[in-house]
Amino acid sequence: MKIEDPACCGSGCTNCVLDVKPSKHALPADVTNVFDRTYKTFVCEAITQATTNVFLFRFRYVPSAVVIDRERLIVPPGCHLMLRTLRTYNSASIGNHLFEAWREESSIVAIDSSSVGIVKKAIEKHDKAEDDLYFSRPYTPIAFDPEQGTFDVLIKLEPGGLMSNYLATLTVGCHTEWKGVYGDFLWQRNQHRTVVAFVQGVAIAPVYSTLRAILDDDEDETRLMLCACFRDLPNVLLRDDLHALASYWNFKYAIYLSRRSCACHENLENCTCNAKYHLRYNEPIYDRRLEAEDIERLLGRALSDGKQSLLVLLCGTVPFTAFIKTSLAKMEIENCYTF
């Protein structure tokens, strides 16, 4: 696709998201989705800090002069949107004060990287004959409100990242451009008896939105199990949300931490260092890495109704998903979807 096409994001994607087939996600009768794969304007409505380098952004749709009746903002579970901005954006903007600490750390990392000669690989352009006016990145909303026209995204800001530097200039009231939706994951009510999901860090987004959609459907009785891996307790995302979802009869979860969360030599259950590290009643957080034995034990329980009744969802880095798939192959589980 040529960059002069008005639908092109201009990011130079080697695998252009515009080259995929039309969305197969069904909409409610007589409803038109705000997202029609053209860029629309969204105002930044709120920014909150989730962890040191992960922020929760809320964006609200800004309708055009002509408002279509029954137009609603809908993001099917597990689907992602594209955010773009001009390469000539105002990089000198002060931005939200929440980003100050991240900027300082980002500057330190950039200096350290340059001192040891680390050079980031440039993104290959899709159309090498054209200049890049924009750059874009995909993000998966964790929640959306069809009536209010808002959606929430958890975004991890990377030191030196083009989009991260742009996002750090945003303040409440700024206008942004998004389009969508993209993704081929389809869910039908009760199509599987059990869903077991393994996620890593901010990659929890598509899986969380999927599981939440299932739980919000009163007629869906699928049993859900989420296994989430994070660096340490302060970096656990959606901790309050997951704890609240545990009240559903058909949802269970477990969180594994790759690093000890505090300086003491006690496990989290006995830690007295700081109140923020304390576990809540029956909170399933383990101060150790996820091991193959944990995966196989969890999947073994889910196989009681047969392999065809089980669906495994994965989202994380390539090494992480490869690690999980080793256990799946060992147990001859083929019904797996990777976001």
C-alpha positions as CSV (number, residue, x, y, z in Angstrom):
1,M,0.0,0.0,0.0
2,K,1.4,3.4,-1.0
3,I,1.8,6.0,1.7
4,E,-0.3,8.5,-0.3
5,D,-3.3,6.3,0.5
6,P,-5.3,8.4,3.1
7,A,-5.9,5.2,5.1
8,C,-2.1,4.6,5.5
9,C,-0.7,5.2,9.0
10,G,2.6,6.2,7.5
11,S,4.6,4.1,10.1
12,G,6.3,2.0,7.4
13,C,5.1,-1.4,8.8
14,T,6.7,-4.3,7.1
15,N,3.5,-6.2,7.7
16,C,0.9,-3.5,7.2
17,V,-2.1,-3.8,9.5
18,L,-4.2,-2.6,6.5
19,D,-3.4,-5.7,4.5
20,V,-5.5,-7.9,6.8
21,K,-9.0,-9.1,5.9
22,P,-12.1,-7.2,7.0
23,S,-13.1,-7.7,10.7
24,K,-15.3,-10.7,11.4
25,H,-16.5,-9.3,14.7
26,A,-20.3,-8.9,14.8
27,L,-21.9,-5.8,16.1
28,P,-25.3,-5.4,17.8
29,A,-28.2,-4.8,15.4
30,D,-28.5,-1.2,14.1
31,V,-25.2,-0.1,15.7
32,T,-22.4,1.6,13.9
33,N,-18.9,1.3,15.4
34,V,-16.9,4.5,15.9
35,F,-13.9,2.5,14.7
36,D,-14.1,2.0,11.0
37,R,-10.3,1.7,10.3
38,T,-9.9,5.4,9.6
39,Y,-8.2,7.7,12.0
40,K,-10.5,9.5,14.4
41,T,-9.8,12.2,17.0
42,F,-9.8,11.3,20.7
43,V,-9.1,13.6,23.5
44,C,-6.9,12.5,26.4
45,E,-9.3,12.5,29.4
46,A,-7.1,11.1,32.2
47,I,-3.6,9.8,32.9
48,T,-2.7,7.8,36.0
49,Q,0.5,6.0,36.9
50,A,0.2,2.2,37.3
51,T,3.9,1.4,38.0
52,T,7.2,3.1,37.5
53,N,7.0,3.0,33.7
54,V,3.4,1.9,33.0
55,F,0.7,4.4,32.7
56,L,-3.1,4.1,32.3
57,F,-4.5,6.5,29.7
58,R,-8.2,7.2,29.1
59,F,-9.3,8.6,25.7
60,R,-12.7,10.0,24.7
61,Y,-14.0,10.1,21.2
62,V,-14.5,13.5,19.6
63,P,-17.3,13.2,17.1
64,S,-17.3,15.1,13.9
65,A,-20.0,17.7,13.1
66,V,-22.2,15.0,11.7
67,V,-23.1,12.6,14.4
68,I,-24.4,9.2,13.2
69,D,-27.4,7.9,15.1
70,R,-26.6,4.7,17.1
71,E,-22.9,5.3,16.7
72,R,-21.1,3.5,19.5
73,L,-17.5,2.9,20.5
74,I,-16.9,-0.8,20.5
75,V,-13.6,-2.7,20.9
76,P,-14.1,-6.5,20.7
77,P,-12.2,-8.6,23.3
78,G,-8.5,-8.9,22.6
79,C,-8.5,-6.5,19.7
80,H,-6.0,-3.6,19.3
81,L,-6.1,0.0,18.0
82,M,-3.4,2.0,16.2
83,L,-2.2,5.3,17.6
84,R,-0.3,7.7,15.3
85,T,1.3,11.1,15.5
86,L,3.3,13.3,13.2
87,R,7.1,13.0,13.4
88,T,7.1,16.7,13.7
89,Y,5.1,16.7,17.0
90,N,6.2,19.2,19.7
91,S,8.8,17.2,21.5
92,A,9.6,20.1,23.8
93,S,6.2,20.0,25.4
94,I,6.4,19.7,29.2
95,G,3.7,17.1,29.4
96,N,2.1,15.6,32.6
97,H,4.1,15.9,35.8
98,L,3.6,12.1,36.2
99,F,6.2,11.6,33.5
100,E,9.0,13.5,35.3
101,A,10.5,10.5,37.0
102,W,10.3,8.4,33.9
103,R,12.0,11.2,31.8
104,E,14.9,11.3,34.3
105,E,15.3,7.5,34.2
106,S,14.9,7.5,30.5
107,S,17.7,10.1,30.1
108,I,20.0,8.0,32.3
109,V,19.4,4.8,30.3
110,A,20.0,6.7,27.0
111,I,23.4,8.0,28.3
112,D,24.3,4.5,29.5
113,S,23.3,2.9,26.2
114,S,25.3,5.4,24.1
115,S,28.4,5.0,26.4
116,V,28.5,1.3,25.6
117,G,27.7,1.7,21.9
118,I,24.2,0.2,22.0
119,V,22.2,1.2,18.9
120,K,18.5,0.4,18.5
121,K,17.6,-1.4,15.3
122,A,15.6,0.9,13.0
123,I,12.1,-0.2,12.0
124,E,12.0,-1.4,8.4
125,K,9.9,0.8,6.1
126,H,7.0,-0.8,4.3
127,D,7.3,1.6,1.4
128,K,10.9,2.6,1.0
129,A,10.1,5.1,-1.8
130,E,8.1,7.5,0.5
131,D,9.0,9.7,3.4
132,D,7.5,8.9,6.8
133,L,5.1,11.7,7.8
134,Y,3.7,9.7,10.8
135,F,4.7,6.9,13.1
136,S,2.3,4.6,14.8
137,R,2.1,1.8,17.4
138,P,-0.6,-0.8,18.3
139,Y,-2.2,-0.8,21.8
140,T,-4.9,-3.0,23.3
141,P,-7.6,-1.4,25.4
142,I,-8.4,-3.1,28.7
143,A,-11.8,-1.5,28.9
144,F,-14.2,0.7,26.9
145,D,-17.5,2.5,27.5
146,P,-19.7,2.4,24.4
147,E,-22.1,5.0,25.6
148,Q,-19.5,7.5,26.9
149,G,-17.2,6.9,23.9
150,T,-14.1,6.2,26.1
151,F,-11.4,3.5,26.2
152,D,-8.6,2.8,28.6
153,V,-5.1,1.5,27.6
154,L,-2.2,0.4,29.8
155,I,1.0,1.6,28.1
156,K,4.6,0.8,29.0
157,L,6.9,3.7,28.2
158,E,10.3,2.6,26.9
159,P,13.4,4.7,27.2
160,G,14.2,6.2,23.8
161,G,11.0,4.9,22.3
162,L,9.5,7.2,19.6
163,M,5.9,6.7,20.8
164,S,6.9,6.7,24.4
165,N,8.6,10.1,24.0
166,Y,5.4,11.4,22.3
167,L,3.1,10.0,25.0
168,A,5.2,11.7,27.7
169,T,4.2,15.0,26.2
170,L,0.5,14.4,26.6
171,T,-1.7,16.2,29.1
172,V,-5.4,16.0,29.9
173,G,-7.2,17.7,27.0
174,C,-4.6,16.8,24.3
175,H,-6.0,15.5,21.0
176,T,-4.7,12.2,19.6
177,E,-5.5,10.1,16.6
178,W,-6.6,6.4,16.8
179,K,-8.0,3.9,14.4
180,G,-9.1,0.3,14.5
181,V,-10.2,-2.3,15.3
182,Y,-7.6,-5.0,14.5
183,G,-7.4,-8.6,15.6
184,D,-8.7,-12.0,14.6
185,F,-9.6,-13.5,18.0
186,L,-13.2,-14.5,18.1
187,W,-15.1,-15.7,21.1
188,Q,-18.5,-17.5,21.2
189,R,-20.3,-17.9,24.4
190,N,-19.5,-21.3,26.1
191,Q,-17.5,-22.5,23.1
192,H,-15.0,-24.0,25.6
193,R,-15.5,-25.5,29.0
194,T,-12.3,-24.0,30.4
195,V,-9.9,-21.2,29.4
196,V,-6.4,-21.0,30.9
197,A,-4.4,-17.9,30.2
198,F,-0.7,-17.2,30.7
199,V,0.5,-13.6,30.4
200,Q,3.6,-11.5,31.1
201,G,3.7,-7.9,32.2
202,V,1.8,-5.3,30.2
203,A,0.9,-8.1,27.8
204,I,-1.9,-8.8,30.2
205,A,-4.1,-6.3,28.3
206,P,-5.7,-8.4,25.5
207,V,-6.2,-11.4,27.8
208,Y,-7.7,-9.3,30.6
209,S,-10.2,-7.7,28.2
210,T,-11.1,-11.1,26.9
211,L,-11.7,-12.7,30.3
212,R,-13.5,-9.6,31.5
213,A,-15.9,-9.8,28.6
214,I,-16.7,-13.5,29.4
215,L,-17.3,-12.7,33.0
216,D,-19.6,-9.8,32.1
217,D,-21.8,-12.2,30.1
218,D,-24.3,-13.7,32.6
219,E,-25.0,-16.6,30.2
220,D,-21.4,-17.6,29.7
221,E,-20.4,-20.3,32.2
222,T,-16.8,-20.8,31.0
223,R,-14.4,-21.5,33.8
224,L,-11.4,-19.1,33.7
225,M,-7.9,-19.3,35.1
226,L,-5.3,-16.6,34.7
227,C,-1.6,-17.0,35.4
228,A,0.2,-13.7,35.3
229,C,3.9,-13.1,35.6
230,F,5.5,-9.9,36.8
231,R,9.0,-8.7,37.9
232,D,8.0,-7.9,41.5
233,L,5.0,-6.9,43.6
234,P,5.2,-3.1,42.9
235,N,5.1,-3.9,39.1
236,V,1.9,-6.0,39.3
237,L,-0.7,-4.6,37.0
238,L,-4.4,-4.6,37.6
239,R,-3.9,-6.1,41.0
240,D,-7.1,-4.5,42.5
241,D,-9.1,-5.5,39.4
242,L,-8.0,-9.1,39.6
243,H,-8.7,-9.3,43.3
244,A,-12.2,-8.0,42.6
245,L,-12.8,-10.5,39.8
246,A,-12.0,-13.4,42.1
247,S,-15.5,-12.9,43.6
248,Y,-16.9,-14.6,40.4
249,W,-17.5,-18.3,40.9
250,N,-15.8,-19.1,37.5
251,F,-12.6,-17.1,37.8
252,K,-9.4,-17.9,39.5
253,Y,-5.9,-16.4,39.1
254,A,-2.3,-16.7,40.3
255,I,0.5,-14.2,40.1
256,Y,4.2,-15.2,40.0
257,L,7.1,-12.8,40.7
258,S,10.5,-13.3,39.1
259,R,12.2,-11.1,41.8
260,R,11.9,-10.8,45.5
261,S,9.7,-7.9,46.3
262,C,11.5,-6.5,49.3
263,A,14.9,-6.5,51.0
264,C,14.0,-8.9,53.8
265,H,14.6,-12.7,53.6
266,E,11.0,-13.6,54.3
267,N,8.4,-14.7,51.9
268,L,5.6,-12.2,51.0
269,E,3.3,-13.9,53.5
270,N,5.6,-13.0,56.4
271,C,7.1,-9.8,55.1
272,T,7.1,-6.9,57.6
273,C,9.2,-4.4,55.6
274,N,6.5,-2.2,54.2
275,A,2.7,-2.2,54.3
276,K,2.5,-1.9,50.5
277,Y,4.1,-5.4,50.1
278,H,1.5,-7.0,52.3
279,L,-0.8,-9.6,50.7
280,R,-4.6,-9.4,51.1
281,Y,-6.7,-12.2,52.4
282,N,-6.4,-15.2,50.1
283,E,-4.4,-13.2,47.5
284,P,-2.7,-15.8,45.3
285,I,0.7,-14.1,44.8
286,Y,3.8,-16.2,44.8
287,D,7.3,-14.8,45.4
288,R,9.0,-17.0,42.9
289,R,9.2,-17.7,39.1
290,L,6.6,-19.7,37.2
291,E,8.1,-23.1,36.6
292,A,7.2,-25.9,34.2
293,E,5.8,-27.9,37.0
294,D,3.3,-25.1,37.9
295,I,2.2,-24.9,34.2
296,E,1.7,-28.7,33.9
297,R,-0.1,-28.9,37.3
298,L,-2.5,-26.1,36.3
299,L,-3.2,-27.5,32.9
300,G,-3.6,-31.0,34.3
301,R,-6.5,-29.8,36.4
302,A,-8.1,-28.1,33.4
303,L,-7.9,-31.3,31.3
304,S,-10.4,-33.2,33.4
305,D,-13.1,-32.5,30.8
306,G,-10.9,-33.4,27.9
307,K,-8.4,-31.6,25.6
308,Q,-11.1,-30.3,23.2
309,S,-12.9,-28.5,26.0
310,L,-9.7,-26.5,26.9
311,L,-8.5,-23.3,25.3
312,V,-5.1,-21.8,26.3
313,L,-4.4,-18.1,25.7
314,L,-0.9,-16.7,25.6
315,C,0.5,-13.2,25.6
316,G,4.1,-12.1,26.3
317,T,7.6,-12.1,24.9
318,V,8.7,-14.7,22.4
319,P,10.9,-16.5,25.1
320,F,7.9,-16.5,27.5
321,T,5.4,-17.9,25.1
322,A,7.9,-20.5,23.9
323,F,8.5,-21.6,27.5
324,I,4.7,-22.1,27.9
325,K,4.4,-23.9,24.6
326,T,7.0,-26.4,25.7
327,S,4.7,-27.7,28.4
328,L,1.7,-27.6,25.9
329,A,3.6,-29.8,23.5
330,K,4.6,-32.2,26.3
331,M,1.0,-32.5,27.3
332,E,-0.2,-32.7,23.6
333,I,-2.4,-29.6,24.0
334,E,-3.0,-28.0,20.6
335,N,-5.9,-25.7,21.2
336,C,-3.9,-22.5,21.9
337,Y,-4.2,-18.9,20.8
338,T,-1.3,-16.4,21.0
339,F,-2.1,-12.7,21.0
